[in-house]
């Protein structure tokens, strides 16, 4: 399986990591979620290969995290790509290196989402993510960038409540 991989962190990553910042929504979610089961499912179901011009595939977990950014912040494919160029919190959440990694373009993001849908993997991933959040008594409100937040929810949410990620 050919895949783009993050090299060791570069100097820019080191400088940004040392910079004091207030934990944001994405930092909190990244700490709360056990990404290993999601990554195992992604690697099991997706065969990632080089593209038509020979570029290796992006790792599936960062690509899935981009889809989560889109859902939580109501971003188009183009806006998600722009956010990965502009916002350090998005870069940190997805796990890209500021020095080494290329940002997936909007068409790559779209093709990744389509491959998850075609293989019926997206719903399973979102269910696993929602289960983890529900177990912790949390839900994620989607919306504009300024109001995405993690909030406590009742231990027994109503059956009619909307899914955290993905509409039912």
N, CA, C and O atoms as a DFTB+ gen file, in Angstrom:
672 C
 N C O
     1  1       0.854      -1.171       0.000
     2  2       0.000       0.000       0.000
     3  2       0.901       1.235       0.000
     4  3       1.725       1.418       0.896
     5  1       0.731       2.062      -1.002
     6  2       1.507       3.286      -1.087
     7  2       0.710       4.415      -0.448
     8  3      -0.478       4.585      -0.719
     9  1       1.378       5.178       0.397
    10  2       0.662       6.196       1.149
    11  2       1.616       7.299       1.554
    12  3       2.785       7.048       1.852
    13  1       1.110       8.522       1.564
    14  2       1.902       9.649       2.054
    15  2       2.008       9.499       3.563
    16  3       1.030       9.146       4.221
    17  1       3.147       9.754       4.097
    18  2       3.306       9.662       5.542
    19  2       3.980      10.917       6.050
    20  3       4.801      11.526       5.363
    21  1       3.621      11.291       7.260
    22  2       4.278      12.427       7.876
    23  2       5.666      12.005       8.299
    24  3       5.849      10.978       8.952
    25  1       6.633      12.803       7.923
    26  2       7.996      12.554       8.361
    27  2       8.096      13.038       9.798
    28  3       7.089      13.400      10.406
    29  1       9.269      13.045      10.324
    30  2       9.460      13.599      11.661
    31  2       9.014      15.055      11.652
    32  3       9.117      15.732      10.630
    33  1       8.524      15.534      12.780
    34  2       8.108      16.937      12.822
    35  2       9.254      17.855      12.424
    36  3      10.418      17.586      12.721
    37  1       8.909      18.922      11.760
    38  2       9.908      19.891      11.332
    39  2      10.027      21.024      12.316
    40  3       9.363      21.031      13.353
    41  1      10.869      21.982      11.997
    42  2      11.116      23.116      12.881
    43  2       9.843      23.937      13.102
    44  3       9.605      24.423      14.208
    45  1       9.029      24.092      12.061
    46  2       7.789      24.858      12.213
    47  2       6.845      24.169      13.196
    48  3       6.176      24.836      13.985
    49  1       6.787      22.836      13.151
    50  2       5.942      22.098      14.097
    51  2       6.431      22.310      15.531
    52  3       5.630      22.474      16.451
    53  1       7.740      22.304      15.707
    54  2       8.326      22.509      17.036
    55  2       7.982      23.898      17.566
    56  3       7.586      24.043      18.722
    57  1       8.133      24.912      16.728
    58  2       7.854      26.289      17.138
    59  2       6.381      26.446      17.505
    60  3       6.058      27.061      18.521
    61  1       5.495      25.900      16.695
    62  2       4.061      26.017      16.965
    63  2       3.691      25.262      18.242
    64  3       2.875      25.743      19.028
    65  1       4.282      24.086      18.457
    66  2       3.983      23.307      19.660
    67  2       4.406      24.054      20.925
    68  3       3.753      23.935      21.961
    69  1       5.485      24.818      20.848
    70  2       5.960      25.576      22.006
    71  2       5.108      26.812      22.278
    72  3       5.060      27.319      23.399
    73  1       4.451      27.274      21.249
    74  2       3.615      28.465      21.392
    75  2       2.428      28.119      22.276
    76  3       1.707      27.157      22.012
    77  1       2.231      28.885      23.298
    78  2       1.120      28.630      24.214
    79  2      -0.188      28.976      23.510
    80  3      -0.321      30.029      22.886
    81  1      -1.134      28.075      23.626
    82  2      -2.442      28.343      23.042
    83  2      -3.518      27.781      23.957
    84  3      -3.313      26.802      24.675
    85  1      -4.629      28.411      23.906
    86  2      -5.787      27.938      24.648
    87  2      -6.310      26.704      23.932
    88  3      -6.463      26.702      22.711
    89  1      -6.585      25.649      24.701
    90  2      -7.150      24.459      24.067
    91  2      -8.463      24.821      23.402
    92  3      -9.309      25.495      23.990
    93  1      -8.620      24.372      22.189
    94  2      -9.846      24.652      21.460
    95  2     -10.668      23.372      21.354
    96  3     -10.250      22.311      21.817
    97  1     -11.803      23.485      20.758
    98  2     -12.721      22.374      20.547
    99  2     -12.018      21.182      19.922
   100  3     -12.195      20.054      20.382
   101  1     -11.225      21.408      18.883
   102  2     -10.570      20.308      18.174
   103  2      -9.528      19.614      19.039
   104  3      -9.390      18.392      18.978
   105  1      -8.795      20.376      19.842
   106  2      -7.824      19.770      20.756
   107  2      -8.537      18.861      21.757
   108  3      -8.079      17.757      22.051
   109  1      -9.653      19.341      22.268
   110  2     -10.428      18.579      23.248
   111  2     -10.967      17.284      22.638
   112  3     -10.846      16.219      23.244
   113  1     -11.548      17.365      21.472
   114  2     -12.069      16.174      20.788
   115  2     -10.947      15.195      20.487
   116  3     -11.105      13.987      20.668
   117  1      -9.821      15.711      20.029
   118  2      -8.698      14.842      19.685
   119  2      -8.220      14.042      20.902
   120  3      -7.834      12.880      20.772
   121  1      -8.248      14.665      22.072
   122  2      -7.860      13.965      23.305
   123  2      -8.908      12.949      23.749
   124  3      -8.560      11.900      24.292
   125  1     -10.180      13.247      23.523
   126  2     -11.266      12.401      24.022
   127  2     -11.479      11.138      23.202
   128  3     -11.915      10.120      23.741
   129  1     -11.184      11.185      21.921
   130  2     -11.489      10.064      21.026
   131  2     -10.313       9.100      20.964
   132  3      -9.159       9.513      20.845
   133  1     -10.621       7.816      21.046
   134  2      -9.630       6.778      20.787
   135  2      -9.689       6.519      19.284
   136  3     -10.617       5.877      18.794
   137  1      -8.708       7.016      18.566
   138  2      -8.713       6.957      17.105
   139  2      -8.299       5.594      16.570
   140  3      -8.539       5.302      15.398
   141  1      -7.688       4.755      17.392
   142  2      -7.166       3.465      16.896
   143  2      -8.234       2.579      16.262
   144  3      -8.002       2.058      15.171
   145  1      -9.411       2.378      16.900
   146  2     -10.419       1.525      16.244
   147  2     -10.911       2.097      14.914
   148  3     -11.210       1.348      13.984
   149  1     -10.993       3.416      14.831
   150  2     -11.423       4.052      13.588
   151  2     -10.357       3.871      12.506
   152  3     -10.672       3.600      11.347
   153  1      -9.106       4.024      12.897
   154  2      -8.023       3.848      11.928
   155  2      -7.940       2.397      11.452
   156  3      -7.690       2.149      10.272
   157  1      -8.147       1.440      12.355
   158  2      -8.131       0.028      11.951
   159  2      -9.218      -0.254      10.926
   160  3      -8.969      -0.923       9.922
   161  1     -10.418       0.250      11.171
   162  2     -11.519       0.055      10.234
   163  2     -11.198       0.684       8.877
   164  3     -11.435       0.077       7.833
   165  1     -10.664       1.888       8.902
   166  2     -10.302       2.566       7.655
   167  2      -9.266       1.770       6.872
   168  3      -9.418       1.567       5.667
   169  1      -8.231       1.325       7.540
   170  2      -7.160       0.587       6.851
   171  2      -7.643      -0.769       6.343
   172  3      -7.178      -1.261       5.315
   173  1      -8.582      -1.364       7.078
   174  2      -9.126      -2.667       6.665
   175  2     -10.004      -2.526       5.421
   176  3      -9.952      -3.371       4.527
   177  1     -10.797      -1.481       5.361
   178  2     -11.791      -1.333       4.293
   179  2     -11.300      -0.581       3.064
   180  3     -11.862      -0.739       1.981
   181  1     -10.266       0.231       3.214
   182  2      -9.807       1.044       2.088
   183  2      -8.461       0.564       1.588
   184  3      -7.521       0.390       2.364
   185  1      -8.377       0.356       0.305
   186  2      -7.106       0.031      -0.329
   187  2      -6.585       1.318      -0.937
   188  3      -7.093       1.762      -1.967
   189  1      -5.592       1.918      -0.327
   190  2      -5.067       3.197      -0.795
   191  2      -3.905       2.945      -1.748
   192  3      -2.966       2.220      -1.420
   193  1      -3.976       3.542      -2.912
   194  2      -2.947       3.345      -3.938
   195  2      -2.487       4.699      -4.467
   196  3      -3.061       5.737      -4.135
   197  1      -1.457       4.673      -5.283
   198  2      -0.978       5.915      -5.889
   199  2      -2.037       6.433      -6.856
   200  3      -2.840       5.666      -7.388
   201  1      -2.026       7.735      -7.074
   202  2      -2.996       8.307      -8.008
   203  2      -2.480       8.194      -9.443
   204  3      -1.436       7.590      -9.691
   205  1      -3.211       8.772     -10.368
   206  2      -2.911       8.630     -11.801
   207  2      -1.524       9.163     -12.177
   208  3      -0.915       8.675     -13.128
   209  1      -1.028      10.146     -11.448
   210  2       0.291      10.694     -11.771
   211  2       1.386      10.158     -10.852
   212  3       2.516      10.645     -10.884
   213  1       1.055       9.156     -10.032
   214  2       2.062       8.499      -9.211
   215  2       2.241       9.030      -7.808
   216  3       3.140       8.580      -7.098
   217  1       1.411       9.978      -7.379
   218  2       1.504      10.478      -6.006
   219  2       0.904       9.455      -5.045
   220  3      -0.150       8.888      -5.333
   221  1       1.558       9.209      -3.909
   222  2       1.001       8.258      -2.947
   223  2      -0.278       8.806      -2.306
   224  3      -0.512      10.015      -2.290
   225  1      -1.089       7.903      -1.786
   226  2      -2.350       8.280      -1.142
   227  2      -2.080       8.934       0.209
   228  3      -1.055       8.683       0.843
   229  1      -3.009       9.770       0.634
   230  2      -2.948      10.326       1.985
   231  2      -3.367       9.237       2.961
   232  3      -4.173       8.377       2.606
   233  1      -2.839       9.250       4.182
   234  2      -3.281       8.281       5.182
   235  2      -4.778       8.458       5.439
   236  3      -5.271       9.586       5.425
   237  1      -5.512       7.362       5.672
   238  2      -6.968       7.465       5.793
   239  2      -7.468       8.189       7.044
   240  3      -8.495       8.865       6.974
   241  1      -6.782       8.075       8.183
   242  2      -7.290       8.733       9.385
   243  2      -7.281      10.259       9.257
   244  3      -8.291      10.889       9.571
   245  1      -6.193      10.874       8.815
   246  2      -6.263      12.329       8.609
   247  2      -7.344      12.738       7.607
   248  3      -7.980      13.779       7.772
   249  1      -7.552      11.935       6.586
   250  2      -8.605      12.250       5.616
   251  2      -9.979      12.175       6.281
   252  3     -10.839      13.014       6.014
   253  1     -10.194      11.184       7.141
   254  2     -11.457      11.080       7.866
   255  2     -11.636      12.282       8.797
   256  3     -12.738      12.813       8.930
   257  1     -10.558      12.700       9.430
   258  2     -10.639      13.865      10.311
   259  2     -11.032      15.118       9.528
   260  3     -11.721      15.991      10.056
   261  1     -10.598      15.207       8.280
   262  2     -11.004      16.341       7.430
   263  2     -12.516      16.302       7.221
   264  3     -13.175      17.342       7.251
   265  1     -13.064      15.113       7.009
   266  2     -14.522      14.996       6.850
   267  2     -15.244      15.432       8.124
   268  3     -16.320      16.027       8.055
   269  1     -14.662      15.140       9.273
   270  2     -15.258      15.589      10.532
   271  2     -15.224      17.115      10.630
   272  3     -16.200      17.736      11.048
   273  1     -14.101      17.711      10.243
   274  2     -14.027      19.180      10.219
   275  2     -15.142      19.758       9.351
   276  3     -15.791      20.739       9.714
   277  1     -15.346      19.131       8.209
   278  2     -16.384      19.607       7.301
   279  2     -17.752      19.555       7.964
   280  3     -18.540      20.494       7.857
   281  1     -18.021      18.473       8.637
   282  2     -19.330      18.286       9.268
   283  2     -19.528      19.266      10.418
   284  3     -20.565      19.923      10.513
   285  1     -18.533      19.358      11.284
   286  2     -18.666      20.184      12.480
   287  2     -18.680      21.668      12.177
   288  3     -19.319      22.441      12.892
   289  1     -17.981      22.080      11.123
   290  2     -17.893      23.503      10.803
   291  2     -18.643      23.868       9.526
   292  3     -18.534      24.993       9.037
   293  1     -19.405      22.915       8.986
   294  2     -20.208      23.161       7.798
   295  2     -19.348      23.699       6.648
   296  3     -19.641      24.746       6.071
   297  1     -18.278      22.956       6.331
   298  2     -17.321      23.386       5.308
   299  2     -17.515      22.606       4.015
   300  3     -17.746      21.397       4.039
   301  1     -17.423      23.289       2.912
   302  2     -17.378      22.626       1.609
   303  2     -15.996      21.988       1.450
   304  3     -15.120      22.177       2.294
   305  1     -15.808      21.242       0.381
   306  2     -14.494      20.657       0.121
   307  2     -13.444      21.756      -0.055
   308  3     -12.334      21.651       0.465
   309  1     -13.799      22.793      -0.781
   310  2     -12.864      23.911      -1.002
   311  2     -12.566      24.623       0.312
   312  3     -11.411      24.948       0.588
   313  1     -13.583      24.867       1.122
   314  2     -13.379      25.549       2.407
   315  2     -12.551      24.693       3.364
   316  3     -11.761      25.229       4.141
   317  1     -12.721      23.374       3.318
   318  2     -11.909      22.483       4.156
   319  2     -10.442      22.585       3.754
   320  3      -9.562      22.668       4.610
   321  1     -10.185      22.579       2.456
   322  2      -8.811      22.732       1.974
   323  2      -8.226      24.058       2.454
   324  3      -7.096      24.096       2.939
   325  1      -8.986      25.142       2.322
   326  2      -8.516      26.458       2.756
   327  2      -8.252      26.493       4.256
   328  3      -7.284      27.110       4.701
   329  1      -9.106      25.833       5.041
   330  2      -8.918      25.792       6.497
   331  2      -7.614      25.096       6.870
   332  3      -6.970      25.460       7.855
   333  1      -7.226      24.098       6.087
   334  2      -5.979      23.391       6.369
   335  2      -4.754      24.229       6.009
   336  3      -3.650      23.939       6.469
   337  1      -4.937      25.250       5.201
   338  2      -3.858      26.191       4.921
   339  2      -3.836      27.322       5.954
   340  3      -2.770      27.852       6.266
   341  1      -5.000      27.694       6.482
   342  2      -5.144      28.874       7.333
   343  2      -5.085      28.629       8.831
   344  3      -4.469      29.403       9.563
   345  1      -5.714      27.570       9.286
   346  2      -5.984      27.417      10.718
   347  2      -5.093      26.362      11.356
   348  3      -5.143      25.184      11.001
   349  1      -4.283      26.807      12.301
   350  2      -3.396      25.879      13.000
   351  2      -4.178      24.810      13.751
   352  3      -3.735      23.665      13.837
   353  1      -5.328      25.169      14.292
   354  2      -6.115      24.172      15.031
   355  2      -6.549      23.038      14.109
   356  3      -6.576      21.881      14.529
   357  1      -6.883      23.345      12.879
   358  2      -7.267      22.301      11.913
   359  2      -6.062      21.448      11.530
   360  3      -6.168      20.226      11.433
   361  1      -4.931      22.083      11.315
   362  2      -3.707      21.355      10.971
   363  2      -3.332      20.408      12.104
   364  3      -2.993      19.250      11.859
   365  1      -3.391      20.899      13.356
   366  2      -3.071      20.051      14.518
   367  2      -4.031      18.878      14.612
   368  3      -3.608      17.739      14.811
   369  1      -5.333      19.153      14.469
   370  2      -6.343      18.107      14.597
   371  2      -6.150      17.013      13.551
   372  3      -6.199      15.824      13.868
   373  1      -5.933      17.417      12.318
   374  2      -5.778      16.446      11.232
   375  2      -4.448      15.708      11.365
   376  3      -4.340      14.547      10.972
   377  1      -3.438      16.376      11.916
   378  2      -2.147      15.733      12.117
   379  2      -1.164      15.968      10.996
   380  3      -0.277      15.149      10.756
   381  1      -1.317      17.085      10.308
   382  2      -0.383      17.419       9.238
   383  2       0.825      18.156       9.810
   384  3       0.713      18.861      10.813
   385  1       1.965      17.990       9.174
   386  2       3.165      18.726       9.546
   387  2       3.189      20.027       8.756
   388  3       2.868      20.044       7.567
   389  1       3.562      21.100       9.406
   390  2       3.663      22.388       8.717
   391  2       4.834      22.418       7.746
   392  3       4.807      23.155       6.761
   393  1       5.852      21.628       8.016
   394  2       7.048      21.625       7.172
   395  2       6.958      20.672       5.996
   396  3       7.428      20.989       4.903
   397  1       6.355      19.497       6.209
   398  2       6.505      18.429       5.229
   399  2       5.256      18.095       4.428
   400  3       5.342      17.806       3.234
   401  1       4.125      18.133       5.059
   402  2       2.927      17.581       4.432
   403  2       2.251      18.545       3.477
   404  3       2.148      19.745       3.728
   405  1       1.798      17.979       2.382
   406  2       0.960      18.717       1.457
   407  2      -0.477      18.621       1.954
   408  3      -0.871      17.615       2.544
   409  1      -1.236      19.646       1.718
   410  2      -2.648      19.653       2.099
   411  2      -3.450      18.984       0.984
   412  3      -3.286      19.324      -0.187
   413  1      -4.313      18.036       1.342
   414  2      -5.162      17.420       0.305
   415  2      -6.040      18.484      -0.348
   416  3      -6.603      19.335       0.342
   417  1      -6.157      18.439      -1.662
   418  2      -7.002      19.419      -2.338
   419  2      -8.464      18.995      -2.267
   420  3      -8.784      17.888      -1.834
   421  1      -9.330      19.880      -2.693
   422  2     -10.771      19.650      -2.558
   423  2     -11.234      18.412      -3.323
   424  3     -12.130      17.704      -2.862
   425  1     -10.647      18.145      -4.468
   426  2     -11.080      16.962      -5.232
   427  2     -10.631      15.669      -4.534
   428  3     -11.332      14.659      -4.601
   429  1      -9.489      15.692      -3.878
   430  2      -9.025      14.530      -3.118
   431  2      -9.961      14.269      -1.945
   432  3     -10.305      13.121      -1.662
   433  1     -10.368      15.324      -1.271
   434  2     -11.306      15.193      -0.150
   435  2     -12.622      14.602      -0.646
   436  3     -13.180      13.706      -0.013
   437  1     -13.113      15.096      -1.766
   438  2     -14.366      14.604      -2.339
   439  2     -14.256      13.120      -2.714
   440  3     -15.150      12.331      -2.409
   441  1     -13.163      12.750      -3.372
   442  2     -12.979      11.347      -3.771
   443  2     -12.878      10.429      -2.554
   444  3     -13.385       9.308      -2.579
   445  1     -12.225      10.899      -1.491
   446  2     -12.119      10.086      -0.280
   447  2     -13.507       9.840       0.319
   448  3     -13.851       8.711       0.672
   449  1     -14.294      10.910       0.428
   450  2     -15.654      10.776       0.968
   451  2     -16.473       9.809       0.114
   452  3     -17.184       8.956       0.644
   453  1     -16.370       9.945      -1.198
   454  2     -17.108       9.054      -2.099
   455  2     -16.695       7.598      -1.921
   456  3     -17.539       6.703      -1.953
   457  1     -15.397       7.357      -1.733
   458  2     -14.948       5.970      -1.547
   459  2     -15.491       5.392      -0.250
   460  3     -15.823       4.208      -0.196
   461  1     -15.587       6.213       0.804
   462  2     -16.183       5.739       2.062
   463  2     -17.665       5.424       1.882
   464  3     -18.166       4.432       2.411
   465  1     -18.358       6.271       1.136
   466  2     -19.781       6.046       0.889
   467  2     -20.002       4.801       0.036
   468  3     -20.887       3.995       0.326
   469  1     -19.203       4.643      -1.008
   470  2     -19.352       3.487      -1.897
   471  2     -19.102       2.172      -1.177
   472  3     -19.731       1.162      -1.494
   473  1     -18.196       2.174      -0.219
   474  2     -17.864       0.951       0.516
   475  2     -18.685       0.804       1.799
   476  3     -18.444      -0.109       2.589
   477  1     -19.656       1.705       2.009
   478  2     -20.513       1.686       3.198
   479  2     -19.705       1.719       4.494
   480  3     -20.038       1.031       5.460
   481  1     -18.654       2.513       4.507
   482  2     -17.790       2.607       5.681
   483  2     -18.088       3.862       6.495
   484  3     -17.909       3.860       7.713
   485  1     -18.534       4.923       5.852
   486  2     -18.718       6.199       6.539
   487  2     -19.687       6.085       7.709
   488  3     -19.397       6.583       8.797
   489  1     -20.815       5.448       7.507
   490  2     -21.798       5.311       8.587
   491  2     -21.212       4.527       9.756
   492  3     -21.432       4.891      10.912
   493  1     -20.475       3.463       9.476
   494  2     -19.861       2.674      10.553
   495  2     -18.855       3.511      11.340
   496  3     -18.798       3.427      12.567
   497  1     -18.064       4.316      10.635
   498  2     -17.099       5.183      11.311
   499  2     -17.800       6.201      12.210
   500  3     -17.409       6.407      13.359
   501  1     -18.833       6.826      11.673
   502  2     -19.568       7.826      12.452
   503  2     -20.272       7.193      13.643
   504  3     -20.341       7.797      14.713
   505  1     -20.791       5.992      13.471
   506  2     -21.422       5.286      14.590
   507  2     -20.412       4.998      15.695
   508  3     -20.713       5.167      16.876
   509  1     -19.209       4.562      15.310
   510  2     -18.162       4.286      16.301
   511  2     -17.753       5.566      17.032
   512  3     -17.562       5.555      18.248
   513  1     -17.622       6.656      16.298
   514  2     -17.260       7.932      16.896
   515  2     -18.363       8.412      17.837
   516  3     -18.089       8.829      18.962
   517  1     -19.603       8.352      17.373
   518  2     -20.734       8.787      18.196
   519  2     -20.855       7.944      19.460
   520  3     -21.189       8.458      20.528
   521  1     -20.585       6.657      19.336
   522  2     -20.652       5.772      20.501
   523  2     -19.636       6.208      21.560
   524  3     -19.948       6.255      22.750
   525  1     -18.430       6.522      21.116
   526  2     -17.407       6.965      22.067
   527  2     -17.829       8.261      22.769
   528  3     -17.672       8.403      23.982
   529  1     -18.356       9.185      21.998
   530  2     -18.793      10.449      22.588
   531  2     -19.973      10.232      23.539
   532  3     -20.022      10.814      24.623
   533  1     -20.901       9.407      23.131
   534  2     -22.080       9.123      23.958
   535  2     -21.678       8.462      25.274
   536  3     -22.226       8.783      26.329
   537  1     -20.713       7.532      25.207
   538  2     -20.219       6.870      26.413
   539  2     -19.645       7.870      27.404
   540  3     -19.709       7.659      28.615
   541  1     -19.095       8.938      26.899
   542  2     -18.527       9.986      27.757
   543  2     -19.569      11.040      28.147
   544  3     -19.266      12.001      28.855
   545  1     -20.799      10.840      27.671
   546  2     -21.848      11.796      27.983
   547  2     -21.705      13.099      27.233
   548  3     -22.085      14.155      27.738
   549  1     -21.155      13.034      26.019
   550  2     -20.906      14.240      25.234
   551  2     -21.642      14.190      23.920
   552  3     -22.005      13.122      23.425
   553  1     -21.856      15.358      23.366
   554  2     -22.330      15.475      22.000
   555  2     -21.632      16.665      21.387
   556  3     -21.192      17.576      22.088
   557  1     -21.536      16.648      20.079
   558  2     -20.874      17.740      19.373
   559  2     -21.941      18.499      18.614
   560  3     -22.697      17.931      17.826
   561  1     -21.985      19.789      18.867
   562  2     -22.914      20.641      18.124
   563  2     -22.207      21.114      16.873
   564  3     -21.066      21.573      16.917
   565  1     -22.903      20.994      15.761
   566  2     -22.318      21.493      14.525
   567  2     -22.765      22.916      14.325
   568  3     -23.735      23.363      14.937
   569  1     -22.072      23.621      13.477
   570  2     -22.494      24.987      13.200
   571  2     -21.362      25.795      12.629
   572  3     -20.435      25.254      12.027
   573  1     -21.440      27.070      12.819
   574  2     -20.403      27.956      12.320
   575  2     -19.133      27.753      13.128
   576  3     -19.170      27.263      14.257
   577  1     -18.028      28.131      12.545
   578  2     -16.736      27.953      13.182
   579  2     -16.702      28.533      14.586
   580  3     -16.050      27.967      15.464
   581  1     -17.366      29.615      14.813
   582  2     -17.272      30.268      16.108
   583  2     -18.060      29.565      17.203
   584  3     -17.834      29.847      18.380
   585  1     -18.982      28.655      16.864
   586  2     -19.782      28.082      17.943
   587  2     -19.738      26.564      18.051
   588  3     -20.571      25.985      18.748
   589  1     -18.807      25.907      17.392
   590  2     -18.661      24.471      17.582
   591  2     -18.134      24.255      18.987
   592  3     -17.185      24.921      19.400
   593  1     -18.730      23.340      19.722
   594  2     -18.312      23.125      21.098
   595  2     -18.666      21.724      21.552
   596  3     -19.518      21.059      20.962
   597  1     -18.000      21.286      22.607
   598  2     -18.312      20.013      23.239
   599  2     -19.164      20.344      24.454
   600  3     -18.787      21.191      25.264
   601  1     -20.305      19.687      24.588
   602  2     -21.182      19.940      25.718
   603  2     -21.584      18.621      26.348
   604  3     -21.658      17.592      25.676
   605  1     -21.841      18.664      27.644
   606  2     -22.329      17.473      28.323
   607  2     -23.771      17.243      27.919
   608  3     -24.534      18.184      27.699
   609  1     -24.124      15.976      27.827
   610  2     -25.502      15.650      27.503
   611  2     -26.014      14.688      28.562
   612  3     -25.241      14.175      29.371
   613  1     -27.309      14.447      28.554
   614  2     -27.865      13.503      29.505
   615  2     -27.300      12.122      29.223
   616  3     -26.928      11.818      28.090
   617  1     -27.234      11.293      30.245
   618  2     -26.694       9.943      30.085
   619  2     -27.567       9.100      29.173
   620  3     -27.076       8.184      28.513
   621  1     -28.835       9.395      29.131
   622  2     -29.769       8.649      28.291
   623  2     -30.476       9.607      27.344
   624  3     -31.608      10.020      27.596
   625  1     -29.803       9.956      26.257
   626  2     -30.440      10.884      25.316
   627  2     -31.675      10.251      24.682
   628  3     -31.784       9.030      24.569
   629  1     -32.590      11.108      24.277
   630  2     -33.815      10.598      23.681
   631  2     -33.515       9.881      22.372
   632  3     -32.526      10.181      21.704
   633  1     -34.352       8.955      22.018
   634  2     -34.181       8.169      20.802
   635  2     -34.263       9.070      19.580
   636  3     -33.642       8.791      18.554
   637  1     -35.008      10.120      19.687
   638  2     -35.216      11.017      18.552
   639  2     -34.074      11.998      18.343
   640  3     -34.087      12.758      17.375
   641  1     -33.072      11.997      19.242
   642  2     -31.994      12.984      19.087
   643  2     -31.215      12.735      17.815
   644  3     -31.068      11.598      17.367
   645  1     -30.724      13.804      17.249
   646  2     -29.987      13.743      15.994
   647  2     -28.590      13.190      16.247
   648  3     -28.013      13.434      17.307
   649  1     -28.052      12.467      15.310
   650  2     -26.704      11.918      15.428
   651  2     -25.690      13.049      15.486
   652  3     -25.916      14.124      14.930
   653  1     -24.573      12.803      16.161
   654  2     -23.532      13.796      16.281
   655  2     -22.927      14.107      14.920
   656  3     -22.752      15.272      14.562
   657  1     -22.616      13.084      14.180
   658  2     -22.023      13.254      12.859
   659  2     -22.905      12.510      11.863
   660  3     -23.267      11.354      12.083
   661  1     -23.231      13.145      10.826
   662  2     -24.056      12.484       9.807
   663  2     -25.518      12.567      10.193
   664  3     -25.877      12.475      11.367
   665  1     -26.322      12.737       9.220
   666  2     -27.762      12.832       9.486
   667  2     -28.384      11.466       9.296
   668  3     -27.948      10.671       8.463
   669  1     -29.392      11.215      10.072
   670  2     -30.103       9.934       9.952
   671  2     -31.480      10.159       9.419
   672  3     -32.238       9.206       9.245
